[in-house]
Amino acid sequence: MSVDRHALYERAVQSPERDVDVLSALFRARAGRDALTLREDFAGTARLAIAWVGSDDEREAVAIDLDRGALARARRIAREVLDEDERERLALVRGDVRAPSDRTFDLVIAPNFSWAIFHAADDLARYFDAARGALEDDGMLALELFGGADLRRPLTHRHRHEGFTYVWEHRGYDAAREVLDARIHFELDDGTVMEDAFSYSFRLWPLATLRALLAAAGFERVALVIEDAKGALRTSAREPARASWNGYLVARPRR
């Protein structure tokens, strides 16, 4: 029986219901109201957007990705887990996240470090411009990001899940280009190995550069929100001096 690599990724990596809670809290703390509309960029199988519309009867979401296969799975999942009303509040769009938006949102989220596929400043600036144009005046952009010295050295982490082992590998780091070559592999209990199930080329952008690009795109009140050892998110003035860390870079439109 074939196993969908996206299904394994969802089980090993994603926690969309928790992400909905975290993003809701981050938005409420900054805007003073509840977020109702969300755009999930680089959405893949759109698990965050699906969880978003399922979390509140008034919430709407648009999920954007270029991968037809991932979006096809998103449609199947939506049919399985959402009722008719919830599905009507969800739009799955095949498109470029840098294209101008025909509507605005409370939240634009770029999860799973996906925005770091842009290696050139012009490409990332174009994405930030598009995200700014897609936000309400009191909206919020959230970029999921990671950091720490571990990103710049080869390593392999193995995590056991029911029926399979998830393997995260740093294949290499190009210091001149600030680019990490990262891979995901899956080892199934039946002996099947899905080598390079997902491959990534992430630029490790300096925080100062990100702040400057966001400011040029019309953002302000840029904040780094880091996940601590207990899983709580805390605003930090600088990158933590840890071997690895995860969090969000959040920004508000300049008024």
C-alpha positions as CSV (number, residue, x, y, z in Angstrom):
1,M,0.0,0.0,0.0
2,S,1.4,3.4,-1.0
3,V,1.8,6.1,1.6
4,D,1.3,9.7,0.9
5,R,4.4,11.7,1.9
6,H,2.2,14.7,2.7
7,A,0.2,12.6,5.2
8,L,3.4,11.6,7.0
9,Y,4.6,15.3,7.0
10,E,1.3,16.4,8.5
11,R,1.6,13.8,11.3
12,A,5.3,14.5,12.0
13,V,5.6,18.2,11.6
14,Q,2.3,20.1,11.8
15,S,0.1,21.0,14.7
16,P,-2.5,23.3,13.1
17,E,-4.9,23.6,16.0
18,R,-2.1,24.8,18.2
19,D,-1.0,27.2,15.5
20,V,-4.5,28.7,15.3
21,D,-4.5,29.3,19.0
22,V,-1.0,30.9,18.9
23,L,-1.7,33.1,15.9
24,S,-5.1,34.2,17.4
25,A,-3.4,35.2,20.6
26,L,-0.6,37.1,18.9
27,F,-3.1,39.0,16.8
28,R,-5.4,39.8,19.7
29,A,-2.5,41.1,21.7
30,R,-1.6,43.5,19.0
31,A,-4.9,44.5,17.4
32,G,-7.1,44.4,20.4
33,R,-9.7,42.3,18.6
34,D,-10.2,38.7,17.3
35,A,-8.9,37.8,13.9
36,L,-11.5,36.4,11.5
37,T,-9.8,36.2,8.1
38,L,-6.5,34.4,7.3
39,R,-4.4,33.9,4.3
40,E,-2.0,30.9,4.5
41,D,0.8,31.3,2.0
42,F,3.0,28.4,0.8
43,A,0.0,26.4,2.1
44,G,0.8,22.9,0.9
45,T,-2.1,20.8,2.1
46,A,-3.6,23.8,3.8
47,R,-4.0,22.2,7.2
48,L,-3.7,25.6,9.0
49,A,-6.4,27.2,6.8
50,I,-8.7,24.2,7.3
51,A,-8.2,24.3,11.1
52,W,-8.8,28.1,10.9
53,V,-12.3,27.9,9.4
54,G,-13.2,25.0,11.7
55,S,-12.3,27.0,14.8
56,D,-15.0,29.6,14.5
57,D,-18.3,30.0,12.6
58,E,-17.3,33.4,11.4
59,R,-13.7,32.7,10.2
60,E,-12.7,32.6,6.6
61,A,-9.4,31.5,5.0
62,V,-7.6,31.4,1.7
63,A,-4.8,29.0,1.2
64,I,-2.3,29.6,-1.7
65,D,0.3,27.2,-3.1
66,L,1.8,26.2,-6.5
67,D,1.8,22.4,-5.9
68,R,-1.3,20.8,-7.6
69,G,-0.8,17.6,-5.7
70,A,-0.7,19.2,-2.3
71,L,-3.8,21.3,-3.1
72,A,-5.6,18.2,-4.3
73,R,-4.9,16.5,-1.0
74,A,-6.1,19.7,0.8
75,R,-9.5,19.4,-1.1
76,R,-9.8,15.8,0.0
77,I,-9.1,16.7,3.6
78,A,-11.5,19.6,3.5
79,R,-14.3,17.3,2.3
80,E,-13.5,14.8,5.1
81,V,-13.2,17.1,8.1
82,L,-15.3,20.2,7.3
83,D,-19.0,20.6,7.0
84,E,-20.6,22.4,4.1
85,D,-20.7,25.8,5.8
86,E,-17.0,25.5,6.7
87,R,-16.0,24.5,3.2
88,E,-17.8,27.6,1.8
89,R,-15.5,29.8,4.0
90,L,-12.4,28.2,2.6
91,A,-10.7,28.9,-0.7
92,L,-7.8,26.8,-2.1
93,V,-5.9,28.7,-4.7
94,R,-3.1,27.6,-7.0
95,G,-1.0,30.7,-7.5
96,D,2.1,32.8,-6.7
97,V,2.0,34.3,-3.2
98,R,3.8,37.4,-4.7
99,A,0.8,38.2,-6.9
100,P,-1.4,41.2,-5.9
101,S,-4.4,40.2,-3.7
102,D,-8.0,41.0,-4.6
103,R,-9.0,41.2,-1.0
104,T,-7.5,41.9,2.5
105,F,-7.1,39.7,5.5
106,D,-6.5,40.1,9.3
107,L,-3.6,37.6,9.1
108,V,-1.2,36.6,6.5
109,I,0.9,33.6,7.6
110,A,4.0,32.1,6.0
111,P,4.4,28.8,8.0
112,N,7.1,26.2,8.1
113,F,10.0,28.6,7.2
114,S,8.6,28.5,3.6
115,W,9.3,32.2,2.8
116,A,13.0,31.5,3.1
117,I,13.0,29.8,-0.3
118,F,13.5,33.3,-1.6
119,H,17.3,33.7,-1.8
120,A,17.3,37.2,-3.5
121,A,16.4,40.3,-1.7
122,D,14.3,41.5,-4.6
123,D,12.2,38.3,-4.5
124,L,11.7,38.5,-0.8
125,A,10.9,42.2,-1.0
126,R,8.3,41.5,-3.6
127,Y,6.7,39.0,-1.3
128,F,6.6,41.4,1.6
129,D,5.0,44.0,-0.7
130,A,2.3,41.6,-1.7
131,A,1.7,40.6,1.9
132,R,1.4,44.2,2.9
133,G,-1.2,44.8,0.2
134,A,-3.1,41.8,1.4
135,L,-3.5,43.0,5.0
136,E,-6.2,45.1,6.7
137,D,-4.9,48.3,8.2
138,D,-4.6,46.7,11.6
139,G,-3.6,43.3,10.2
140,M,-0.5,41.2,11.0
141,L,2.1,39.3,9.0
142,A,3.6,36.3,10.7
143,L,6.7,34.6,9.3
144,E,7.6,31.3,11.0
145,L,11.3,31.2,11.3
146,F,14.2,29.3,13.0
147,G,17.7,30.1,14.0
148,G,20.7,29.0,16.0
149,A,24.2,27.7,15.3
150,D,22.9,24.2,14.6
151,L,21.5,25.4,11.3
152,R,25.0,26.0,10.0
153,R,26.4,22.5,10.6
154,P,25.5,19.0,9.4
155,L,23.2,17.1,11.7
156,T,20.4,14.5,11.7
157,H,17.5,14.4,14.1
158,R,15.3,11.3,14.3
159,H,11.8,11.4,15.8
160,R,9.7,8.3,16.4
161,H,6.0,8.3,15.4
162,E,3.4,5.5,15.3
163,G,4.3,3.5,12.2
164,F,7.3,5.5,11.1
165,T,10.4,7.5,12.0
166,Y,10.7,11.1,10.9
167,V,14.2,12.2,10.0
168,W,15.3,15.9,9.7
169,E,18.7,16.3,8.1
170,H,21.0,19.3,7.5
171,R,22.7,18.1,4.4
172,G,25.0,21.1,4.1
173,Y,25.4,24.9,4.5
174,D,26.8,27.3,2.0
175,A,28.2,30.1,4.1
176,A,28.9,32.4,1.1
177,R,25.2,32.3,0.1
178,E,23.8,31.8,3.6
179,V,21.8,28.8,2.3
180,L,20.9,25.7,4.2
181,D,20.3,22.4,2.3
182,A,17.7,20.6,4.5
183,R,16.0,17.2,3.8
184,I,13.1,15.2,5.3
185,H,13.2,11.4,5.1
186,F,10.6,8.9,6.4
187,E,11.5,5.3,7.5
188,L,8.3,3.2,7.7
189,D,8.0,0.2,10.0
190,D,7.5,-2.1,7.0
191,G,11.0,-1.3,5.9
192,T,10.1,1.3,3.3
193,V,12.4,4.3,3.2
194,M,11.3,7.5,1.6
195,E,14.7,9.2,1.1
196,D,14.5,13.0,0.4
197,A,10.7,13.0,0.7
198,F,11.1,16.7,0.9
199,S,14.1,18.9,0.0
200,Y,14.6,22.5,1.0
201,S,17.0,25.3,0.1
202,F,16.5,27.9,2.8
203,R,18.3,31.2,3.0
204,L,19.1,32.0,6.6
205,W,18.3,35.7,6.4
206,P,19.9,38.0,9.1
207,L,17.3,39.4,11.4
208,A,18.5,43.0,10.6
209,T,18.0,42.4,6.9
210,L,14.5,41.1,7.4
211,R,13.6,44.1,9.5
212,A,15.0,46.5,6.9
213,L,13.1,44.7,4.1
214,L,9.8,44.7,6.1
215,A,10.2,48.4,6.8
216,A,10.8,49.2,3.1
217,A,7.6,47.3,2.3
218,G,5.5,49.4,4.7
219,F,5.6,47.4,7.9
220,E,6.4,48.6,11.4
221,R,6.3,47.2,15.0
222,V,8.3,44.2,13.9
223,A,8.7,41.8,16.8
224,L,10.6,38.5,17.2
225,V,8.5,36.0,19.2
226,I,10.5,33.0,20.4
227,E,9.3,29.6,21.7
228,D,11.0,28.8,25.0
229,A,11.9,25.4,26.4
230,K,8.4,24.9,27.7
231,G,6.7,25.8,24.5
232,A,5.6,29.2,25.5
233,L,6.1,32.2,23.1
234,R,7.9,35.2,24.4
235,T,8.8,38.5,22.7
236,S,12.6,38.9,22.4
237,A,14.7,41.9,21.5
238,R,17.4,39.7,19.8
239,E,18.0,36.2,18.6
240,P,18.5,33.9,21.6
241,A,22.0,32.4,22.2
242,R,20.8,28.9,21.7
243,A,21.9,26.1,19.4
244,S,18.5,26.1,17.8
245,W,15.2,28.0,18.3
246,N,11.9,28.4,16.6
247,G,9.4,31.3,16.6
248,Y,7.7,34.0,14.5
249,L,8.7,37.3,13.2
250,V,5.5,39.4,13.3
251,A,4.9,42.8,11.7
252,R,2.1,45.3,11.4
253,P,1.3,47.6,8.4
254,R,2.5,51.2,8.8
255,R,-0.5,53.5,9.1
